[in-house]
């Protein structure tokens, strides 16, 4: 359904049930629907990208503690150093994956 606002709307009959088929009106309706479709597509794409980024961020966040443990074992670090590494990795993740 499309609303047509004008000082003079060319209706097809006296009952004012339909707008006459003028090429200019049809073209403007077509362009308006296309613009609406483009805006909807952009919105949905942005929403999908945001959801994908959040999923990736949570996936990476899940493995940060395991990376800290592995680095502690490889580099012979103490618990305090491991905790500092985990904090640094979490901070880097938050800064790099801002939305």
Secondary structure by P-SEA (a helix, b strand, c coil): ccccccccccccccccccccccaaaaaaaaaaaaaaaaaaaaaaaaaaaaaaaaaaaaaaaaaaaaaaaaaaaaacccaaaaaaaaaaaaaaaaaaacc
